[in-house]
Amino acid sequence: MTTVQALVLAGTMLATTPVPALVPSPPSGFTGTWRLDVAGSELGKARKAPRSREERITEEGAWVAVRSLTVRASGDTLLLDYRYRTDGEATNQVMGQDVRTRGRREGSALRFESEAQLMLFRFEVSERWSVTPDGARLTMERTSRSPIGKERQRLLFRRNR
């Protein structure tokens, strides 16, 4: 086979080999703006459902920044800004209290273990965040332990596109 024949054969092979379509994949990470599905969520005992809640989550390397805006049933708002690490510990001030959080990745999910001390009382929260494969829904499963007992929540969010 001559060089010219080899080049023609190679060109023919390249031209007839199917190339997969480049279709952008849906967002599957945690970064985005998420709206709480109040009706689909389990808010825990003795809680009034908020009018709305929006989480703006930004992943920056090992950091996860969250801006949470809740409109309570009474109409007043609560704005919280906090940051977690997915590879260790971070401390946030929430409503005047230090909250220490240890974070880690569990496959495609995130796990956060938080604790705060208010005088003699210790508060602990364990959270697991997961996003559906299509990137459309975020689930935050949360267990809280405090002097008044243990409580579970399952918060379902929809990506706000």
LINBELQUI-V141195 format. One record per residue. N is the residue number from 1. RES is the residue in one small letter. PHI is phi in whole degrees, -180 to 180 (999 if undefined). D_FIRST is the distance of its C-alpha to the first C-alpha in Angstrom with 2 decimals. Layout:
N_RES_PHI_D_FIRST + N_RES_PHI_D_FIRST
This chain:
1_m_999_0.00 + 2_t_-82_3.75 + 3_t_-62_6.68 + 4_v_-65_8.16 + 5_q_-63_6.07 + 6_a_-63_6.49 + 7_l_-66_9.99 + 8_v_-66_10.74 + 9_l_-62_10.05 + 10_a_-63_12.15 + 11_g_-64_14.69 + 12_t_-65_15.11 + 13_m_-63_15.75 + 14_l_-64_18.21 + 15_a_-71_19.90 + 16_t_-101_20.56 + 17_t_-78_21.65 + 18_p_-64_25.45 + 19_v_-110_27.30 + 20_p_-63_30.83 + 21_a_-66_33.60 + 22_l_-91_35.42 + 23_v_-105_38.94 + 24_p_-62_41.56 + 25_s_-80_43.19 + 26_p_-66_46.97 + 27_p_-63_48.98 + 28_s_-120_49.64 + 29_g_-81_51.36 + 30_f_-88_55.05 + 31_t_-63_55.00 + 32_g_150_56.65 + 33_t_-106_59.96 + 34_w_-122_61.34 + 35_r_-108_64.37 + 36_l_-67_66.48 + 37_d_-88_66.70 + 38_v_-60_70.41 + 39_a_-66_70.83 + 40_g_-87_67.91 + 41_s_-94_68.93 + 42_e_-105_71.37 + 43_l_-89_73.51 + 44_g_95_75.77 + 45_k_-75_79.46 + 46_a_55_82.05 + 47_r_-117_79.62 + 48_k_-83_79.97 + 49_a_-66_76.68 + 50_p_-72_75.67 + 51_r_-65_75.31 + 52_s_-162_71.84 + 53_r_-152_69.69 + 54_e_-131_66.57 + 55_e_-112_64.40 + 56_r_-105_62.14 + 57_i_-112_59.80 + 58_t_-131_57.48 + 59_e_-93_55.20 + 60_e_-133_54.73 + 61_g_65_52.93 + 62_a_-82_55.37 + 63_w_-92_58.16 + 64_v_-125_59.12 + 65_a_-100_61.61 + 66_v_-129_63.74 + 67_r_-118_66.12 + 68_s_-111_68.17 + 69_l_-119_70.48 + 70_t_-116_72.87 + 71_v_-104_75.42 + 72_r_-71_78.06 + 73_a_-57_80.08 + 74_s_-75_82.95 + 75_g_101_80.77 + 76_d_-76_80.67 + 77_t_-114_77.33 + 78_l_-131_75.92 + 79_l_-115_73.14 + 80_l_-125_71.54 + 81_d_-119_68.86 + 82_y_-152_67.43 + 83_r_-134_64.38 + 84_y_-117_62.90 + 85_r_-112_60.42 + 86_t_-93_57.77 + 87_d_-134_57.74 + 88_g_162_61.41 + 89_e_-107_64.80 + 90_a_-141_66.13 + 91_t_-120_69.72 + 92_n_-122_70.83 + 93_q_-98_74.24 + 94_v_-123_75.00 + 95_m_52_78.40 + 96_g_85_79.70 + 97_q_-115_78.51 + 98_d_-72_75.82 + 99_v_-124_73.23 + 100_r_-93_70.86 + 101_t_-131_67.57 + 102_r_-106_64.90 + 103_g_-124_61.54 + 104_r_-159_58.31 + 105_r_-91_55.23 + 106_e_-125_55.05 + 107_g_66_51.51 + 108_s_-91_51.41 + 109_a_-97_55.24 + 110_l_-117_57.70 + 111_r_-123_60.85 + 112_f_-129_63.86 + 113_e_-119_67.09 + 114_s_-116_69.92 + 115_e_-148_73.48 + 116_a_-142_76.48 + 117_q_-120_80.01 + 118_l_-120_82.95 + 119_m_54_86.05 + 120_l_-90_86.39 + 121_f_-101_83.93 + 122_r_-108_80.28 + 123_f_-121_77.75 + 124_e_-131_74.27 + 125_v_-136_71.42 + 126_s_-114_68.19 + 127_e_-127_65.46 + 128_r_-131_62.05 + 129_w_-107_59.91 + 130_s_-144_56.97 + 131_v_-117_54.90 + 132_t_-64_53.49 + 133_p_-56_49.68 + 134_d_-82_49.76 + 135_g_76_51.74 + 136_a_-90_54.63 + 137_r_-132_57.38 + 138_l_-119_58.81 + 139_t_-116_61.20 + 140_m_-114_63.60 + 141_e_-98_65.39 + 142_r_-134_68.38 + 143_t_-122_71.08 + 144_s_-111_74.11 + 145_r_-128_76.75 + 146_s_-152_80.03 + 147_p_-59_83.74 + 148_i_-92_84.08 + 149_g_126_81.47 + 150_k_-111_77.87 + 151_e_-142_76.08 + 152_r_-116_72.68 + 153_q_-134_70.90 + 154_r_-134_67.68 + 155_l_-101_66.74 + 156_l_-108_64.12 + 157_f_-120_62.60 + 158_r_-115_60.39 + 159_r_-65_57.98 + 160_n_-90_59.44 + 161_r_-87_56.53
